[in-house]
Amino acid sequence: MRRAVVAILVFIIIASTLVTWAILPHESEPVFMPLSRSAAVEVVALPKPVLKGNVSVEEALQNRRSVREYTDAAISLGELSQLLWAAQGVTNAQGFRTAPSAGALYPLDVYAVNATGVYHYNTQNHSLGRITSTNVQENLTKAALGQSAVRTAPLVLVITGVYERTAAKYGDRAERYVHLEAGHAAQNVLLECAALGLGAVPIGAFDDARVQAALGIPGDHQPLYVIPIGHIS
């Protein structure tokens, strides 16, 4: 009887070991982990945003226009910092941002595109993570139905939304809330452009899937705005 019990126990131990070995990856086999935004190729620190400018809110509202033609002048790192902060910058220790968000769930992500590649804006430390060093503006222009402003602008911001972040709390109402929030962020960008003397145009005519493919962004990041930005010609 004792021998039978011991034999059963030995069998159970051996079987458990084999099952565990089959389930877990071998040490010699690499485990595939998808590349996250935090593992971007390169991190670019941004200057701290300037919180007091020379143009009033009223003047920015008065001066805002849709501009599709730009000079060849590049957008400076300081200007880029201001624009990204205006879109989704963190404004206090609680993590609240420049644009209101239903339930403070913040479903938006902002991508910056220029001749040096595609970058994701990290709101928590006000920095950029490079997604790719390839110039994708021609592909992005095609995705935007050939609109020349996307091709010629020295900077294009793309605002995307992840509906699931808001849907977890608000269900079917989430899509509306995300779209409203994208409008808040885009208007912030346009007013910041006016304050900096830059021109911009908000574009909504584009093929969503082709924008995602051009930027190399996750499938749940739905493009909501494409905003070319440059110095006014």
N, CA and C of each residue as an Amber inpcrd file, in Angstrom:
protein
   699
   0.8380000  -1.2110000   0.0000000   0.0000000   0.0000000   0.0000000
   0.8730000   1.2610000   0.0000000   1.9130000   1.2440000   0.8760000
   2.7920000   2.4030000   0.9710000   3.5210000   2.6320000  -0.3490000
   3.9660000   1.5180000  -0.9770000   4.6540000   1.6480000  -2.2540000
   3.7420000   2.2730000  -3.3280000   2.4830000   1.8920000  -3.2950000
   1.5230000   2.4290000  -4.2740000   1.3360000   3.9240000  -4.0980000
   1.2470000   4.3870000  -2.8440000   1.0910000   5.8150000  -2.5590000
   2.3130000   6.5820000  -3.0310000   3.5000000   6.0360000  -2.7350000
   4.7350000   6.6960000  -3.1640000   4.8030000   6.7890000  -4.6730000
   4.4130000   5.7220000  -5.3500000   4.4420000   5.7120000  -6.8140000
   3.5090000   6.7620000  -7.3890000   2.3360000   6.9020000  -6.7770000
   1.3650000   7.9050000  -7.2420000   1.9190000   9.3090000  -7.0540000
   2.5560000   9.5500000  -5.9010000   3.1270000  10.8670000  -5.6330000
   4.2380000  11.1940000  -6.6180000   5.0970000  10.2210000  -6.9090000
   6.1750000  10.4370000  -7.8670000   5.6150000  10.7550000  -9.2410000
   4.5530000  10.0510000  -9.6190000   3.9140000  10.2950000 -10.9230000
   3.3600000  11.7150000 -11.0090000   2.7060000  12.1590000  -9.9310000
   2.1130000  13.5070000  -9.9040000   3.1970000  14.5680000 -10.0400000
   4.3380000  14.3860000  -9.3340000   5.4300000  15.3660000  -9.3860000
   6.0060000  15.4470000 -10.7820000   6.2360000  14.2660000 -11.3880000
   6.8060000  14.2430000 -12.7410000   5.8450000  14.8770000 -13.7380000
   4.5570000  14.5490000 -13.6320000   3.5580000  15.1020000 -14.5510000
   3.4660000  16.6160000 -14.4140000   3.4980000  17.1220000 -13.1620000
   3.4220000  18.5700000 -12.9350000   4.6280000  19.2680000 -13.5380000
   5.7950000  18.6450000 -13.4060000   7.0120000  19.2400000 -13.9590000
   6.9410000  19.3360000 -15.4700000   6.4420000  18.2710000 -16.1100000
   6.3310000  18.2660000 -17.5720000   5.3380000  19.2970000 -18.0670000
   4.2040000  19.4280000 -17.3670000   3.1910000  20.4100000 -17.7610000
   3.7520000  21.8200000 -17.6260000   4.4260000  22.0980000 -16.5110000
   5.0030000  23.4180000 -16.2930000   6.0420000  23.7460000 -17.3560000
   6.8760000  22.7660000 -17.6880000   7.9160000  22.9640000 -18.7130000
   7.2850000  23.2590000 -20.0690000   6.1500000  22.6210000 -20.3370000
   5.4830000  22.8150000 -21.6250000   4.8370000  24.1860000 -21.7240000
   4.3430000  24.6840000 -20.5780000   3.6350000  25.9690000 -20.5790000
   4.6020000  27.1310000 -20.5900000   5.6220000  27.0590000 -19.7490000
   6.5540000  28.1790000 -19.6230000   7.5810000  28.1330000 -20.7430000
   8.0670000  29.3010000 -21.1750000   9.0820000  29.3300000 -22.2210000
  10.4060000  28.7960000 -21.7090000  11.1510000  28.1330000 -22.5810000
  12.4700000  27.6560000 -22.2190000  13.3990000  28.8540000 -22.0570000
  14.4200000  28.7210000 -21.2470000  15.3640000  29.8100000 -21.0360000
  16.0520000  30.2090000 -22.3230000  16.2330000  29.2360000 -23.2290000
  16.9320000  29.5260000 -24.4750000  16.0260000  30.1550000 -25.5260000
  14.7220000  30.2170000 -25.2470000  13.7750000  30.7670000 -26.2070000
  13.3460000  32.1600000 -25.7680000  13.5570000  33.1920000 -26.5900000
  13.1640000  34.5530000 -26.2090000  11.6550000  34.6840000 -26.1310000
  11.1720000  35.4360000 -25.1540000   9.7470000  35.7010000 -25.0140000
   9.4100000  36.9480000 -25.8040000   8.4360000  36.8720000 -26.6810000
   8.0750000  38.0290000 -27.4960000   7.2950000  39.0340000 -26.6680000
   7.7700000  40.2660000 -26.6400000   7.0630000  41.3610000 -25.9770000
   6.9090000  42.4840000 -26.9810000   5.6710000  42.9150000 -27.2740000
   5.4900000  43.9970000 -28.2420000   6.1580000  45.2760000 -27.7750000
   6.6970000  46.0350000 -28.7100000   7.3560000  47.2930000 -28.3930000
   6.3350000  48.3130000 -27.9280000   6.5030000  48.8350000 -26.7490000
   5.5960000  49.8440000 -26.2200000   6.1530000  51.2190000 -26.4920000
   5.3140000  52.2500000 -26.2910000   5.7740000  53.6120000 -26.5180000
   6.9030000  53.9750000 -25.5480000   6.8610000  53.3730000 -24.3520000
   7.9120000  53.6750000 -23.3800000   9.2580000  53.1040000 -23.8200000
   9.2110000  52.1590000 -24.7830000  10.4490000  51.5720000 -25.2870000
  10.8120000  52.1570000 -26.6410000  10.4360000  53.3880000 -26.8780000
  10.7110000  54.0280000 -28.1580000  12.2140000  54.1170000 -28.3860000
  12.5900000  54.2860000 -29.6460000  13.9910000  54.2600000 -30.0310000
  14.7970000  55.3320000 -29.3030000  14.2340000  56.5170000 -29.1610000
  14.9890000  57.6360000 -28.6050000  14.0440000  58.5530000 -27.8320000
  14.5100000  59.0680000 -26.7150000  13.7150000  60.0070000 -25.9260000
  14.2830000  61.3990000 -26.1150000  13.4140000  62.3450000 -26.4440000
  13.8220000  63.7330000 -26.6510000  13.2110000  64.5840000 -25.5410000
  14.0610000  65.1710000 -24.7120000  13.5760000  66.0510000 -23.6500000
  13.1030000  67.3670000 -24.2640000  12.0290000  67.8980000 -23.7340000
  11.4780000  69.1600000 -24.2130000  11.7200000  70.2680000 -23.1910000
  11.9210000  71.5000000 -23.6550000  12.0210000  72.6170000 -22.7070000
  10.7290000  72.7610000 -21.9120000  10.8560000  73.2840000 -20.7190000
   9.6590000  73.5350000 -19.9270000   8.7730000  74.5510000 -20.6450000
   7.4480000  74.3400000 -20.6170000   6.5700000  75.2940000 -21.3000000
   6.5870000  76.6610000 -20.6250000   6.4790000  77.6810000 -21.4400000
   6.3850000  79.0530000 -20.9340000   4.9330000  79.3090000 -20.5600000
   4.7080000  79.7300000 -19.3320000   3.3420000  79.8710000 -18.8300000
   2.8050000  81.2930000 -18.9100000   3.6200000  82.2280000 -19.3640000
   3.1580000  83.6020000 -19.5180000   3.7160000  84.1600000 -20.8060000
   2.8180000  84.3640000 -21.7900000   3.2510000  84.8510000 -23.0910000
   2.9180000  86.3080000 -23.3080000   3.1440000  86.7550000 -24.5340000
   2.9190000  88.1690000 -24.8740000   1.5930000  88.4090000 -25.5890000
   0.8370000  87.3380000 -25.8450000  -0.4300000  87.4650000 -26.5670000
  -1.5680000  87.0090000 -25.6550000  -2.6000000  87.8220000 -25.5350000
  -3.7280000  87.4730000 -24.6780000  -4.5950000  86.4040000 -25.3430000
  -5.4300000  85.7570000 -24.5480000  -6.3770000  84.7770000 -25.0930000
  -7.2680000  85.4340000 -26.1410000  -7.7100000  86.6600000 -25.8420000
  -8.5840000  87.3700000 -26.7790000  -7.8840000  87.6450000 -28.1070000
  -6.6100000  88.0130000 -28.0290000  -5.8580000  88.2750000 -29.2610000
  -5.6520000  86.9900000 -30.0580000  -5.3950000  85.8890000 -29.3630000
  -5.2260000  84.6110000 -30.0560000  -6.5200000  84.1910000 -30.7440000
  -7.6440000  84.3950000 -30.0750000  -8.9360000  84.0810000 -30.6840000
  -9.1810000  84.9440000 -31.9170000  -8.8370000  86.2180000 -31.8070000
  -9.0240000  87.1480000 -32.9270000  -8.1460000  86.7710000 -34.1260000
  -6.9390000  86.3030000 -33.8490000  -5.9620000  86.0570000 -34.9120000
  -6.0120000  84.6550000 -35.4980000  -6.7020000  83.7290000 -34.8550000
  -6.6950000  82.3540000 -35.3410000  -7.3270000  82.2410000 -36.7290000
  -6.6020000  81.6470000 -37.6620000  -7.0950000  81.3760000 -39.0050000
  -6.5490000  80.0240000 -39.4580000  -7.2470000  79.3980000 -40.3930000
  -6.7410000  78.1670000 -40.9980000  -5.7280000  78.5340000 -42.0780000
  -4.5110000  78.0650000 -41.9130000  -3.4100000  78.4230000 -42.8110000
  -2.8430000  77.1380000 -43.4120000  -2.7340000  77.1010000 -44.7380000
  -2.2680000  75.9080000 -45.4370000  -0.9320000  76.0940000 -46.1500000
  -0.3800000  77.2900000 -46.1500000   0.8910000  77.5300000 -46.8230000
   1.9060000  78.0570000 -45.8260000   3.1310000  77.4920000 -45.8830000
   4.1340000  77.7810000 -44.8750000   5.4870000  78.0710000 -45.5250000
   6.3290000  78.7370000 -44.7830000   7.7060000  78.9450000 -45.2400000
   8.5090000  77.6650000 -44.9880000   9.7750000  77.7010000 -45.3690000
  10.6400000  76.5460000 -45.1540000  11.2470000  76.5210000 -43.7490000
  10.9630000  77.5410000 -42.9510000  11.5500000  77.6240000 -41.6110000
  11.0740000  76.4640000 -40.7370000  11.9970000  75.8910000 -39.9870000
  11.6670000  74.7750000 -39.1070000  10.9490000  75.2570000 -37.8460000
  10.2130000  74.3620000 -37.2410000   9.6090000  74.6280000 -35.9340000
  10.6750000  74.3450000 -34.8720000  10.9270000  75.3110000 -34.0030000
  11.9560000  75.1300000 -32.9790000  11.4790000  74.1580000 -31.9010000
  12.4290000  73.6470000 -31.1280000  12.0820000  72.7330000 -30.0380000
  11.2350000  73.4460000 -28.9900000  11.5030000  74.7310000 -28.7750000
  10.6990000  75.4900000 -27.8340000   9.2630000  75.6450000 -28.3030000
   9.0840000  75.9110000 -29.5900000   7.7340000  76.0230000 -30.1540000
   7.0060000  74.6830000 -30.0820000   7.7160000  73.6170000 -30.4030000
   7.1200000  72.2820000 -30.3280000   6.6890000  71.9680000 -28.9030000
   7.5200000  72.3280000 -27.9450000   7.1870000  72.1130000 -26.5390000
   5.8880000  72.8200000 -26.1720000   5.7510000  74.0730000 -26.6010000
   4.5400000  74.8350000 -26.2910000   3.2970000  74.1970000 -26.9240000
   3.4260000  73.7470000 -28.1580000   2.2890000  73.1740000 -28.8790000
   1.8180000  71.8700000 -28.2380000   2.7650000  71.0150000 -27.8800000
   2.3940000  69.7450000 -27.2610000   1.8040000  69.9600000 -25.8700000
   2.3940000  70.8920000 -25.1360000   1.8460000  71.2100000 -23.8140000
   0.4240000  71.7610000 -23.9390000   0.1960000  72.6060000 -24.9370000
  -1.1510000  73.1510000 -25.1490000  -2.1510000  72.0460000 -25.4410000
  -1.7120000  71.0290000 -26.1640000  -2.6200000  69.9450000 -26.5400000
  -2.9770000  69.0570000 -25.3580000  -1.9670000  68.6190000 -24.5990000
  -2.2170000  67.6260000 -23.5440000  -1.2550000  67.7490000 -22.3770000
  -0.7140000  68.9250000 -22.1550000   0.2500000  69.0850000 -21.0760000
  -0.3750000  68.9450000 -19.6970000   0.3990000  68.4050000 -18.7750000
  -0.0440000  68.2720000 -17.3830000   0.1140000  69.6170000 -16.6880000
  -0.9190000  70.0210000 -15.9290000  -0.9360000  71.3620000 -15.3550000
  -0.9500000  71.4010000 -13.8290000  -1.0290000  70.2430000 -13.1750000
  -0.9220000  70.2590000 -11.7130000  -0.4780000  68.8990000 -11.2040000
  -0.2620000  68.8080000  -9.8960000   0.2810000  67.5900000  -9.2970000
  -0.6840000  66.4190000  -9.3830000  -1.9640000  66.6890000  -9.5610000
  -2.9540000  65.6220000  -9.6790000  -2.9880000  65.0060000 -11.0730000
  -2.2510000  65.5910000 -11.9990000  -2.2100000  65.0360000 -13.3410000
  -3.2220000  65.6160000 -14.3030000  -3.9620000  66.6420000 -13.8750000
  -4.9190000  67.2740000 -14.7810000  -4.1740000  67.9470000 -15.9310000
  -4.8570000  68.0620000 -17.0760000  -4.1940000  68.5440000 -18.2810000
  -4.8250000  69.8340000 -18.7980000  -4.2230000  70.3550000 -19.8530000
  -4.6880000  71.6220000 -20.4270000  -6.0740000  71.5160000 -21.0460000
  -6.4640000  70.3310000 -21.4840000  -7.7900000  70.1230000 -22.0690000
  -8.6290000  69.2760000 -21.1200000  -9.9030000  69.6310000 -20.9130000
 -10.7560000  68.8420000 -20.0220000 -11.0190000  67.4520000 -20.5780000
 -11.2210000  66.5020000 -19.6560000 -11.4610000  65.1190000 -20.0440000
 -12.5420000  64.5190000 -19.1680000 -13.5170000  63.8470000 -19.7790000
 -14.5950000  63.2100000 -19.0190000 -14.0140000  62.2050000 -18.0330000
 -14.2770000  62.4220000 -16.7500000 -13.7800000  61.5200000 -15.7290000
 -12.2760000  61.5530000 -15.5550000 -11.6110000  62.5470000 -16.1520000
 -10.1430000  62.6420000 -16.1230000  -9.4970000  61.3240000 -16.5640000
 -10.0660000  60.7260000 -17.6090000  -9.5650000  59.4440000 -18.1130000
  -8.5470000  59.6120000 -19.2360000  -8.5110000  60.7440000 -19.8640000
  -7.5020000  61.1250000 -20.8530000  -7.2660000  60.0610000 -21.9320000
  -8.2030000  59.9380000 -22.8540000  -8.0810000  58.9350000 -23.9200000
  -7.2210000  59.3770000 -25.0970000  -6.7440000  60.6250000 -25.0910000
  -6.0210000  61.1380000 -26.2530000  -4.5220000  60.8680000 -26.1720000
  -3.9420000  60.6280000 -27.3560000  -2.4940000  60.5840000 -27.5210000
  -2.1360000  61.5130000 -28.6700000  -0.9910000  62.1730000 -28.5570000
  -0.5630000  63.1310000 -29.5800000   0.7550000  62.6530000 -30.1770000
   0.8120000  62.6760000 -31.5040000   2.0180000  62.2940000 -32.2340000
   2.5160000  63.4890000 -33.0380000   3.8200000  63.6730000 -33.0430000
   4.4490000  64.7410000 -33.8180000   5.1980000  64.1170000 -34.9870000
   4.9880000  64.6860000 -36.1730000   5.5920000  64.1610000 -37.3950000
   6.3740000  65.2760000 -38.0730000   7.6320000  64.9860000 -38.4080000
   8.4210000  65.9240000 -39.2200000   9.3940000  65.1300000 -40.0810000
  10.3240000  65.8080000 -40.7010000  11.2360000  65.1320000 -41.6270000
  12.1390000  64.1200000 -40.9360000  12.2850000  64.2270000 -39.6220000
  13.1790000  63.3140000 -38.8990000  12.4640000  62.1000000 -38.3310000
  11.1480000  62.0040000 -38.5190000  10.4500000  60.8140000 -38.0580000
   9.1270000  61.0820000 -37.3900000   8.6990000  60.1060000 -36.5960000
   7.4220000  60.1590000 -35.8710000   7.7200000  60.0380000 -34.3830000
   7.0940000  60.8940000 -33.5870000   7.3380000  60.9360000 -32.1510000
   6.0250000  60.8730000 -31.3890000   6.0590000  60.2120000 -30.2480000
   4.9000000  60.1680000 -29.3540000   5.1440000  61.0950000 -28.1660000
   4.1330000  61.9060000 -27.8470000   4.2620000  62.8370000 -26.7290000
   3.9500000  62.1370000 -25.4170000   4.9140000  62.1370000 -24.5220000
   4.7410000  61.5850000 -23.1800000   4.3310000  62.7200000 -22.2540000
   3.0830000  62.7040000 -21.8270000   2.5650000  63.8040000 -21.0160000
   3.1690000  63.8300000 -19.6180000   3.5170000  62.6660000 -19.0900000
   3.9380000  62.6020000 -17.6930000   5.2790000  63.2730000 -17.4430000
   6.1920000  63.1720000 -18.3920000   7.4910000  63.8340000 -18.1870000
   7.7840000  64.8640000 -19.2620000   6.7530000  65.2370000 -20.0440000
   6.8800000  66.2760000 -21.0690000   8.0900000  66.0010000 -21.9480000
   8.0260000  64.8710000 -22.6470000   9.1110000  64.4860000 -23.5410000
   8.5390000  63.8030000 -24.7710000   9.4020000  63.5170000 -25.7300000
   9.0080000  62.8090000 -26.9370000   9.7400000  61.4810000 -27.0180000
   9.0350000  60.4500000 -27.4600000   9.6650000  59.1740000 -27.7560000
   9.5960000  58.9270000 -29.2520000  10.7510000  58.7210000 -29.8610000
  10.7560000  58.5190000 -31.3040000  10.2290000  57.1240000 -31.6410000
   9.2240000  57.0790000 -32.5130000   8.6590000  55.8220000 -32.9780000
   9.4510000  55.2900000 -34.1660000   9.8110000  56.1900000 -35.0760000
  10.6010000  55.8220000 -36.2390000  11.4000000  57.0330000 -36.7020000
  12.5300000  56.7780000 -37.3230000  13.3500000  57.8600000 -37.8720000
  13.0970000  58.0390000 -39.3640000  12.0960000  57.3710000 -39.8950000
  11.7450000  57.4770000 -41.3090000  10.8390000  58.6830000 -41.5400000
  11.0730000  59.4130000 -42.6130000  10.1950000  60.5180000 -42.9990000
   8.9310000  59.9320000 -43.6160000   7.8080000  60.0730000 -42.9300000
   6.5540000  59.4510000 -43.3780000   5.5670000  60.4730000 -43.9400000
   6.0080000  61.7180000 -44.1370000   5.0480000  62.7570000 -44.5150000
   4.3860000  62.5050000 -45.8670000   5.1000000  61.8900000 -46.8000000
   4.4880000  61.5890000 -48.0870000   3.3630000  60.5640000 -47.9200000
   3.6100000  59.5300000 -47.1250000   2.5680000  58.5350000 -46.8650000
   1.4130000  59.1390000 -46.0750000   1.7340000  60.0400000 -45.1440000
   0.6860000  60.6970000 -44.3780000  -0.1420000  61.6090000 -45.2790000
   0.5130000  62.2570000 -46.2440000  -0.1980000  63.0960000 -47.2080000
  -1.1750000  62.2590000 -48.0350000  -0.7390000  61.1020000 -48.4680000
  -1.6240000  60.2170000 -49.2260000  -2.8030000  59.7710000 -48.3680000
  -2.5300000  59.4900000 -47.0930000  -3.6040000  59.1000000 -46.1810000
  -4.5980000  60.2360000 -45.9770000  -4.1010000  61.4870000 -46.0880000
  -4.9540000  62.6740000 -45.9420000  -5.4930000  63.1380000 -47.2930000
  -5.6550000  62.1890000 -48.2090000  -6.2890000  62.4430000 -49.5120000
  -5.5180000  63.4550000 -50.3420000  -4.2000000  63.4780000 -50.1770000
  -3.3530000  64.3080000 -51.0120000  -3.3040000  65.7720000 -50.6500000
  -3.7370000  66.1520000 -49.4680000  -3.7390000  67.5620000 -49.0810000
  -2.2930000  68.0520000 -48.9050000  -1.9320000  69.0420000 -49.6940000
  -0.5330000  69.4600000 -49.7940000   0.0170000  70.0430000 -48.4970000
  -0.8430000  70.6030000 -47.6510000  -0.3600000  71.1840000 -46.4000000
   0.3230000  70.1340000 -45.5310000  -0.1360000  68.8840000 -45.6080000
   0.4670000  67.8070000 -44.8170000   1.8800000  67.5270000 -45.3110000
   2.0930000  67.6550000 -46.6050000   3.4060000  67.3900000 -47.1960000
   4.3930000  68.5110000 -46.9280000   3.9360000  69.7490000 -47.0000000
   4.8590000  70.8940000 -46.9530000   5.0820000  71.4530000 -45.5530000
   4.2390000  71.1260000 -44.6040000   4.3920000  71.6700000 -43.2510000
   5.6510000  71.1100000 -42.5860000   6.3940000  71.9470000 -41.8680000
   7.5630000  71.4400000 -41.1440000   7.1970000  70.5880000 -39.9320000
   5.9240000  70.6430000 -39.5360000   5.4480000  69.8570000 -38.4030000
   3.9900000  69.4810000 -38.6310000   3.6620000  68.2390000 -38.3270000
   2.2700000  67.7950000 -38.3470000   1.9830000  67.1200000 -37.0090000
   0.9580000  67.5790000 -36.3230000   0.5040000  66.9080000 -35.1130000
  -0.6980000  66.0320000 -35.4620000  -0.6890000  64.8260000 -34.9370000
  -1.8120000  63.9090000 -35.1270000  -2.3820000  63.5730000 -33.7530000
  -3.6460000  63.8800000 -33.5660000  -4.3290000  63.5960000 -32.3020000
  -5.1360000  62.3160000 -32.4780000  -4.8990000  61.3520000 -31.5980000
  -5.6230000  60.0860000 -31.6620000  -6.3990000  59.8580000 -30.3720000
  -7.3910000  58.9840000 -30.4500000  -8.1860000  58.6620000 -29.2760000
  -8.2770000  57.1580000 -29.0720000  -8.1980000  56.7400000 -27.8190000
  -8.3930000  55.3380000 -27.4520000  -9.7370000  55.2570000 -26.7320000
 -10.7560000  54.8360000 -27.4480000 -12.1200000  54.8650000 -26.9100000
 -12.2660000  54.0020000 -25.6560000 -11.5290000  52.9160000 -25.5910000
 -11.6950000  51.9840000 -24.4750000 -11.3840000  52.6260000 -23.1290000
 -10.4860000  53.5990000 -23.1080000 -10.1490000  54.2520000 -21.8420000
 -11.3620000  54.9470000 -21.2390000 -12.1750000  55.5350000 -22.0950000
 -13.3630000  56.2420000 -21.6190000 -14.5560000  55.3090000 -21.5020000
 -14.6420000  54.3260000 -22.3900000 -15.7780000  53.3940000 -22.3850000
 -15.8260000  52.5670000 -21.1120000 -14.6710000  52.3360000 -20.4800000
 -14.6520000  51.5500000 -19.2480000 -15.5630000  52.1540000 -18.1850000
 -15.7390000  53.4740000 -18.2390000 -16.5980000  54.1480000 -17.2610000
 -17.9220000  54.6070000 -17.8640000 -17.8840000  55.0690000 -19.1220000
 -19.0580000  55.7220000 -19.6910000 -19.7640000  54.9280000 -20.7800000
 -19.2880000  53.7310000 -21.0870000 -19.9850000  52.8670000 -22.0260000
 -20.1680000  53.4830000 -23.4010000 -21.3870000  53.4050000 -23.9080000
 -21.6740000  53.8660000 -25.2660000 -21.4860000  55.3720000 -25.4440000
 -21.4870000  56.0990000 -24.3570000 -21.3160000  57.5520000 -24.4390000
 -19.8510000  57.9410000 -24.7180000 -18.9640000  56.9880000 -24.6080000
 -17.5280000  57.2660000 -24.6900000 -17.1230000  57.9160000 -26.0020000
 -17.6570000  57.4350000 -27.1180000 -17.2430000  57.9730000 -28.4110000
 -17.5060000  59.4700000 -28.4910000 -18.6670000  59.8990000 -28.0090000
 -18.9690000  61.3250000 -28.0300000 -17.9860000  62.1040000 -27.1620000
 -17.7110000  61.5870000 -25.9700000 -16.8160000  62.2930000 -25.0580000
 -15.3990000  62.4020000 -25.6300000 -14.9280000  61.3330000 -26.2680000
 -13.5830000  61.3600000 -26.8470000 -13.5130000  62.3890000 -27.9720000
 -14.5650000  62.4490000 -28.8010000 -14.5700000  63.4200000 -29.9010000
 -14.6100000  64.8580000 -29.3800000 -15.4010000  65.0830000 -28.3360000
 -15.4250000  66.4110000 -27.7310000 -14.0430000  66.7850000 -27.2090000
 -13.3980000  65.8280000 -26.5620000 -12.0780000  66.1040000 -25.9860000
 -11.0450000  66.4090000 -27.0580000 -11.1320000  65.6950000 -28.1790000
 -10.2100000  65.9660000 -29.2850000 -10.3900000  67.3890000 -29.7850000
 -11.6350000  67.8580000 -29.8300000 -11.8960000  69.2440000 -30.2240000
 -11.2810000  70.2360000 -29.2610000 -11.3750000  69.9500000 -27.9610000
 -10.7460000  70.8350000 -26.9680000  -9.2420000  70.9260000 -27.2100000
  -8.6090000  69.7610000 -27.3910000  -7.1510000  69.7290000 -27.5620000
  -6.7270000  70.4250000 -28.8510000  -7.4740000  70.1860000 -29.9230000
  -7.1280000  70.8090000 -31.2030000  -7.2430000  72.3290000 -31.1360000
  -8.2880000  72.8210000 -30.4950000  -8.4340000  74.2710000 -30.3720000
  -7.3200000  74.8670000 -29.5300000  -6.9010000  74.1500000 -28.4930000
  -5.7490000  74.6120000 -27.7130000  -4.5220000  74.7790000 -28.6020000
  -4.2940000  73.7900000 -29.4790000  -3.1480000  73.8490000 -30.3860000
  -3.2630000  75.0430000 -31.3240000  -4.4430000  75.2520000 -31.8780000
  -4.6400000  76.3490000 -32.8250000  -4.4540000  77.7050000 -32.1630000
  -4.9160000  77.8420000 -30.9280000  -4.7350000  79.1040000 -30.2190000
  -3.2670000  79.3130000 -29.8380000  -2.5770000  78.2400000 -29.4850000
  -1.1490000  78.3560000 -29.1970000  -0.3950000  78.7550000 -30.4580000
  -0.7990000  78.2180000 -31.5930000  -0.1900000  78.6270000 -32.8570000
  -0.3760000  80.1280000 -33.0840000  -1.5860000  80.6040000 -32.8430000
  -1.8540000  82.0310000 -33.0130000  -0.9900000  82.8580000 -32.0700000
  -0.8070000  82.3790000 -30.8480000   0.0050000  83.1090000 -29.8740000
   1.4810000  83.1220000 -30.2760000   1.9280000  82.0740000 -30.9680000
   3.3350000  81.9780000 -31.3700000   3.5930000  82.5660000 -32.7560000
   2.5370000  83.0430000 -33.4060000   2.6950000  83.5800000 -34.7510000
   2.8390000  82.5040000 -35.8150000   2.3560000  81.3070000 -35.5260000
   2.4200000  80.1990000 -36.4710000   1.0740000  80.0100000 -37.1610000
   1.1020000  79.3180000 -38.2830000  -0.1250000  78.9910000 -38.9920000
  -0.4100000  77.5070000 -38.8910000  -1.6800000  77.1430000 -38.8930000
  -2.0730000  75.7370000 -38.7890000  -3.4560000  75.5510000 -39.3980000
  -3.7580000  74.3060000 -39.7470000  -5.0920000  73.9920000 -40.2460000
  -5.5050000  72.6270000 -39.7010000  -6.6910000  72.5320000 -39.0890000
  -7.1630000  71.2300000 -38.6050000  -7.7940000  70.4410000 -39.7560000
  -7.3340000  69.2180000 -39.9480000  -7.8140000  68.3810000 -41.0440000
  -8.5290000  67.1580000 -40.4860000  -9.7060000  66.8970000 -41.0460000
 -10.4690000  65.7160000 -40.6420000 -10.7050000  64.7430000 -41.7810000
 -10.2990000  65.1230000 -42.9960000 -10.4950000  64.2590000 -44.1680000
  -9.2620000  63.3840000 -44.3660000  -9.3380000  62.1500000 -43.9300000
  -8.2280000  61.2230000 -44.0910000  -8.7380000  59.7950000 -43.9190000
  -7.9280000  58.8540000 -44.3650000  -8.2200000  57.4350000 -44.2030000
  -7.5930000  56.9740000 -42.8920000  -8.4260000  56.5840000 -41.9420000
  -7.9440000  56.2470000 -40.5990000  -6.8600000  55.1760000 -40.6270000
  -7.1250000  54.0870000 -41.3270000  -6.1870000  52.9610000 -41.3430000
  -4.8560000  53.3460000 -41.9730000  -4.9030000  54.1840000 -43.0050000
  -3.6590000  54.5960000 -43.6760000  -2.8590000  55.5530000 -42.7960000
  -3.5420000  56.3750000 -42.0060000  -2.8250000  57.2330000 -41.0550000
  -2.1220000  56.3650000 -40.0110000  -2.8330000  55.3870000 -39.4870000
  -2.2290000  54.4810000 -38.5080000  -1.0120000  53.7670000 -39.0950000
  -1.1430000  53.3120000 -40.3410000  -0.0460000  52.5870000 -40.9860000
   1.1470000  53.5070000 -41.2320000   0.8750000  54.7290000 -41.6520000
   1.9620000  55.6760000 -41.9250000   2.7520000  55.9820000 -40.6570000
   2.0500000  56.1420000 -39.5410000   2.7090000  56.4970000 -38.2860000
   3.2560000  55.2840000 -37.5370000   2.7290000  54.0910000 -37.8470000
   3.1440000  52.8980000 -37.1260000   2.6380000  52.8700000 -35.7030000
   1.3740000  53.2770000 -35.5080000   0.8080000  53.3760000 -34.1630000
  -0.1600000  52.2240000 -33.9090000  -0.4890000  51.9470000 -32.6530000
  -1.3850000  50.8240000 -32.3330000  -2.7570000  50.9700000 -32.9790000
  -3.3890000  49.8390000 -33.2370000  -4.6810000  49.8290000 -33.9130000
  -5.8110000  50.4480000 -33.1200000  -5.6720000  50.5190000 -31.7880000
  -6.7380000  51.1220000 -30.9920000  -6.5710000  52.6340000 -30.8390000
  -5.5220000  53.1940000 -31.4400000  -5.3290000  54.6430000 -31.4320000
  -5.9710000  55.2050000 -32.6990000  -7.2110000  55.6450000 -32.5690000
  -7.9780000  56.1050000 -33.7150000  -7.6230000  57.5540000 -34.0610000
  -7.1740000  57.8190000 -35.2750000  -6.8370000  59.2040000 -35.6560000
  -8.0970000  60.0760000 -35.6740000  -8.0000000  61.2400000 -35.0470000
  -9.1390000  62.1620000 -34.9770000  -8.8280000  63.5040000 -35.6300000
  -7.5930000  63.9370000 -35.5740000  -7.1730000  65.1950000 -36.2020000
  -5.7880000  65.0160000 -36.8070000  -5.5820000  65.6260000 -37.9530000
  -4.2540000  65.8190000 -38.5270000  -4.0730000  67.3280000 -38.6570000
  -3.0470000  67.8800000 -38.0080000  -2.8860000  69.3340000 -37.9530000
  -1.5050000  69.7430000 -38.4640000  -1.3970000  70.1510000 -39.7350000
  -0.1400000  70.7100000 -40.2410000   0.1160000  72.0740000 -39.6000000
   1.3850000  72.3510000 -39.2840000   1.7610000  73.5890000 -38.5990000
   3.0600000  74.1200000 -39.2040000   3.1270000  75.4410000 -39.3880000
   4.3610000  76.0450000 -39.8820000   4.3370000  77.5550000 -39.7490000
   5.4570000  78.1760000 -40.1380000   5.5190000  79.6360000 -40.1570000
   4.7610000  80.1430000 -41.3800000   3.9870000  81.1610000 -41.1890000
   3.0960000  81.6530000 -42.2370000   3.8970000  82.2720000 -43.3800000
   3.5890000  81.8580000 -44.6000000   4.3190000  82.3690000 -45.7560000
   3.7490000  83.7040000 -46.2020000
